[in-house]
Amino acid sequence: MLMQDKSGSQGRNQLVDLQRAGIQRNGRWLVRGVDLSISRGEILTLIGPNGAGKSTTAKLVTGVLRPSEGTVARAGDLRIGYVPQKLSIDWTMPLSVRRLMRLTNTLCDADLLAALSATGISHLIDAEVRHLSGGEFQRALLARAIARKPDLLVLDEPVQGVDFAGETALYDLIRQIRDATGCGILLISHDLHMVMAATDTVICLNGHVCCRGTPDSVSRSEDYQRLFGANARGLALYSHQHDHTHLPDGRVLHGDGSITDHCHPEDGHHHDHDGHDHHGHGHHDHGRQDGEATRHA
Ligand SMILES: Nc1ncnc2c1ncn2[C@@H]1O[C@H](COP(=O)(O)OP(=O)(O)OP(=O)(O)O)[C@@H](O)[C@H]1O
């Protein structure tokens, strides 16, 4: 199932490889000259401003779109789990999480339950999708994608509609899925300045590949600075402080073993988060900070 590299050996565990790939519509290039490859176990994050071609690139990777020029090669039998940016769901129709999971997948009960359990939403199996919170909905979409046991997960803005504490928890979950399954992950980030800490490679897109590298090197790159001009505050990494765990029923298990209904500081369980590892460059603070997680500048 792995791709053969040019020498014919199965050296690099490569799942997908785009070479000079581009898409043209109505005489306009939506993206052009994209070189990108994702290997098993790798997390690649695409960032870029609105309209930069991130979703279009994700669709090239999944095969939803064919390139107008260049090549897209996928490993044979590659299984892809895809969470698109937008879903066309008729919200007036009742739809349970159980049915959402099976809308386009044939799934046995065991795989369905395992995916809901892995994403921490087993208790929501019969809940109405339209009643889910932003974070629960994204977990349901993630569950749907991993139930296929994909080699490659393509997640187009998987933290949309989720608050900061929820974002870090979701990124943590995505990293755990990568660690447990060894799948490759293409992640499209909604945030130009924050990428999940486990990202191996960042590609900064603006109709073409503006720059690429580790989060650290992209952050320092002149192209990144030029693209975002005065807004270039550097890239920082999401990190997650584990002094408590959210149980599936919504209660909170604290580091001292006690359980409370919520995780507010007045519970008296929260620790001062000074002393985190500091990553990234520049200064960035959305002013959203709570006891569970901290974004570092
Ligand atoms: N089918 C299409 N036909 C014509 N233009 C398209 C089509 N799909 C996307 N576009 C245009 O291509 C450009 C890139 O769109 P894309 O959705 O890939 O951007 P994006 O980086 O994901 O943006 P956002 O961050 O806003 O989601 C946009 O200008 C968009 O209007």
The ligand as an SDF file (V2000), in Angstrom:
LIG
                    3D

 31 33  0  0  0  0  0  0  0  0999 V2000
  -15.2540   25.5850   -7.9190 N   0  0  0  0  0  0  0  0  0  0  0  0
  -14.7170   26.7910   -7.9360 C   0  0  0  0  0  0  0  0  0  0  0  0
  -14.8210   27.5840   -9.0090 N   0  0  0  0  0  0  0  0  0  0  0  0
  -14.2570   28.8020   -9.0360 C   0  0  0  0  0  0  0  0  0  0  0  0
  -13.5680   29.3440   -7.9960 N   0  0  0  0  0  0  0  0  0  0  0  0
  -13.4290   28.5980   -6.9030 C   0  0  0  0  0  0  0  0  0  0  0  0
  -13.9950   27.2860   -6.8020 C   0  0  0  0  0  0  0  0  0  0  0  0
  -13.6850   26.7850   -5.5750 N   0  0  0  0  0  0  0  0  0  0  0  0
  -12.9720   27.7410   -4.9510 C   0  0  0  0  0  0  0  0  0  0  0  0
  -12.8230   28.8220   -5.7380 N   0  0  0  0  0  0  0  0  0  0  0  0
  -12.0420   30.0360   -5.4140 C   0  0  0  0  0  0  0  0  0  0  0  0
  -10.7170   29.5870   -5.2130 O   0  0  0  0  0  0  0  0  0  0  0  0
  -10.0750   30.3550   -4.1970 C   0  0  0  0  0  0  0  0  0  0  0  0
   -9.5190   29.4210   -3.1500 C   0  0  0  0  0  0  0  0  0  0  0  0
  -10.6020   28.8630   -2.4170 O   0  0  0  0  0  0  0  0  0  0  0  0
  -10.3700   27.8960   -1.1750 P   0  0  0  0  0  0  0  0  0  0  0  0
  -11.7170   27.5250   -0.6300 O   0  0  0  0  0  0  0  0  0  0  0  0
   -9.4640   26.7970   -1.5720 O   0  0  0  0  0  0  0  0  0  0  0  0
   -9.6120   28.8760   -0.1710 O   0  0  0  0  0  0  0  0  0  0  0  0
   -9.2490   28.6820    1.3600 P   0  0  0  0  0  0  0  0  0  0  0  0
   -7.8090   29.0090    1.5110 O   0  0  0  0  0  0  0  0  0  0  0  0
   -9.6870   27.3400    1.8420 O   0  0  0  0  0  0  0  0  0  0  0  0
  -10.0980   29.8440    2.0010 O   0  0  0  0  0  0  0  0  0  0  0  0
  -10.8590   30.0040    3.4310 P   0  0  0  0  0  0  0  0  0  0  0  0
   -9.7880   30.1950    4.4610 O   0  0  0  0  0  0  0  0  0  0  0  0
  -11.6340   31.2530    3.2100 O   0  0  0  0  0  0  0  0  0  0  0  0
  -11.6970   28.7920    3.6410 O   0  0  0  0  0  0  0  0  0  0  0  0
  -11.1220   31.3220   -3.6950 C   0  0  0  0  0  0  0  0  0  0  0  0
  -10.8990   32.5650   -4.3100 O   0  0  0  0  0  0  0  0  0  0  0  0
  -12.4370   30.7150   -4.1450 C   0  0  0  0  0  0  0  0  0  0  0  0
  -13.3990   31.7050   -4.3650 O   0  0  0  0  0  0  0  0  0  0  0  0
  1  2  1  0
  2  3  1  0
  2  7  2  0
  3  4  2  0
  4  5  1  0
  5  6  2  0
  6  7  1  0
  6 10  1  0
  7  8  1  0
  8  9  2  0
  9 10  1  0
 10 11  1  0
 11 12  1  0
 11 30  1  0
 12 13  1  0
 13 14  1  0
 13 28  1  0
 14 15  1  0
 15 16  1  0
 16 17  2  0
 16 18  1  0
 16 19  1  0
 19 20  1  0
 20 21  2  0
 20 22  1  0
 20 23  1  0
 23 24  1  0
 24 25  2  0
 24 26  1  0
 24 27  1  0
 28 29  1  0
 28 30  1  0
 30 31  1  0
M  END
$$$$
